[in-house]
Amino acid sequence: MLRGHKATARLAERVVSGDADTVGCVAMEPIIKLENFSKTYYTGEVEVHAVRSVSLKIQPGEFVAIMGASGSGKSTMMNTIGCLDRPTSGRYLLDGVDIGELDRDDLADLRNQKIGFVFQGFNLLTRTSAMENVELPMLYSRPGIRNREQRARAEKALELVGLGDRVDHHPSQLSGGQQQRVAIARALVNQPKLVLADEPTGNLDTHTSIEIMGIFQQLNDQGMTVIMVTHELDIARYCQRVVVMRDGLVRSDEAVKDRFLATEELAKLDAEQKAVQLT
């Protein structure tokens, strides 16, 4: 539980707000709720308005891509959603908790409990095994997790991403795709409600990128909420919904038409490669 009394109360509270979206007779509270969210940075005397009064809801179980050019505000948006930064004005509620009311320690606890992060550069510790890399987030969990349970959960996460036979391998012994799988397992090991992926295929070839998107689609099919920053239109088509930002504003927010399915795209790619080999 979070240590701050306000945060604990809000985290435990499951009262449905009056403006919550509804499915049939069951009200569903958004896992992500931005209300008139703005973020302003100051460079000397110059104000930089990175995000300008954005309101956005993401429901549990959605798979959303956030796109935009450099300076569009997408990175600022993701930093705030990941509880790495706070709004200058407006509110951000993560699973019903207003992060503006949390102190630094409570914010770190919330981040550890609720969010799994996947980065473009993998961010693995080079001198430790895949198992030890995946166990790392559990070292910061409160209350603590016993060593036996840490290993069991890390093994399960690695098996989930297809690396059950690579638990003792170091990053240098793994391909780029395998390293990203380790990073995804690390993001999942604390059983978060939300996975945030920042350009997760940016360093990968086409075939491996589709495999990674297949993992995210499988997680999403199992109910995991996934939010991904990408500049690649073809990668965004594996998501259910695309939010496009420009000049700190949401310019479009639409469901993906003709969505790619990783299993189908891998089959097409394999068929193309075989055809080339036969010619």
Summary of the structure (lengths in Angstrom):
residues: 279
radius of gyration: 19.6
end to end distance: 61.3
largest distance: 68.4
contacts: 856
relative contact order: 0.15
helix: 39%
strand: 26%
